Amino acid sequence: MKQRILTFSITALPKLIQLGGLSISDVKCQADEYHGARKSEIMYPIDFLERTFSIHNYNYGCSIVAAWRGSGIYLCHEEPEVITIDSRELGRLAHEGSRACWTRSFIAEVRTAENITVRLERPMGI
């Protein structure tokens, strides 16, 4: 039986908080359901992402890109087919999400104007 994981979403509008080339705003958390993501070969701690300049291309959908305190961090987008993002921006977005909505058992989701989402996932019971 697959374990159910609770999530919270942080919905964002542009130009209130500026993080590198991405903006988030209107941070609020709401219960949601987690649908999973495909694994990427790139997986680093959040602090490494924040201090290391590197550019990565990510395909459409969700990829696991980092780890933090026993959690997976997912980058999700709907279109275009491939996006390019600086790892420092990804780390800052993930950090912002963790400050806004982190508990033991949900996913913090930061959605940008560019429809890029960072999810911090931690299975229940950990």
Secondary structure, 3 states (H helix, E strand, C coil): CCCCCEEEEECCCCCCEEECCEEECCCCEEEEECCCCEEEEEEEEHHHHHHCCCEEEEEEEEEEEEEECCEEEEEEEEEEEEEEEEHHHHHHHHHHHHHHHCCCCCCEEEECCCCEEEEEECCCCC
